[in-house]
Amino acid sequence: AILNSLVANAYVAAHEHGRHVTNATLSSIPLPTLDSDGKRQVGARIQEYRDTVNAGAWERASVTLLEIDALVTAAYRLSDEHERLLLRYFRGSKRPLPEVLAGREYSPARLGEGVTFDELFAITKGWEITNTRRCKLIEKRLRSKLTEAESEELEHLQTLADKRLQLLAPLPTGELDEVLESIHG
């Protein structure tokens, strides 16, 4: 999982050219710090991935692969900014996977500056939890009872809601600009 990780692939891309990777480069890939719980979680996800592929549950296998990537990336303890940069670096890259698993992007271009894995999961598989919390904070704000920390949390959750809209129902801004230009001449 570590050699297939985004960090390892970015490292190799920065230190090698072409398809041949030297043993020296492979042995110098920085390794994340995984405690026993982290190793257990990654191992469990790898087994789940194998099981879902063997069962032909491709959508679940695709999500599990992202979860493995997220766990390994988290072990590197990158800042959110660096994680977004890493995910954007691989934007549009094709992973050598069976066709049924190909096509899932880490950070779709329509998400602009990108997302972290936590943000991606919060706006997809964890959206119900994310949005429930956002709604509770909105209700609390309407009663003028938000703490400063809750206000900051709500701002972040509103940003996630915007990213979800960009992901699922992006506005055709190019087309809108053309219409506006034709109207205003």
HUVEN-V707466 format. One record per backbone hydrogen bond with DSSP energy under -0.5 kcal/mol. NH is the residue of the N-H (numbers start at 1). CO is the residue of the C=O. Records with the same first field share a line. If there is no record, write none. Layout:
BEGIN
NH->CO + CO
END
This chain:
BEGIN
5->2
9->5
10->6
11->7
12->8
13->9
14->10
15->11 + 12
16->12
21->19
26->22
27->23
28->24 + 25
29->26
33->75
34->32
35->33
39->35
40->36
41->37
42->38
43->39
44->40
45->41
46->42
47->43
48->44
49->45
50->46
51->47
52->48
53->49
54->50
55->51
56->53
57->52
58->56
61->57
62->58
63->59
64->60
65->61
66->62
67->63
68->64
69->65
70->66
71->67
72->68
73->69
74->70
75->71
76->72 + 73
77->74
78->73
83->79
84->80
85->81
86->82
87->83
88->84
89->85
90->86
91->88
93->90
95->93
97->95
101->98
102->98
104->101
105->103
111->108
112->109
114->111
120->116
121->117
122->118
123->119
124->120 + 121
126->121
127->124
130->126
131->127
132->128
133->129
134->130
135->131
136->132
137->133
138->134
139->135
140->136
141->137
142->138
143->139
144->141
145->140
151->147
152->148
153->149
154->150
155->151
156->152
157->153
158->154
159->155
160->156
161->157
162->158
163->159
164->160
165->161
166->162
167->163
168->164
169->165
173->171
176->172
177->173
178->174
179->175
180->176
181->177
182->178
183->179
184->180
185->181
END
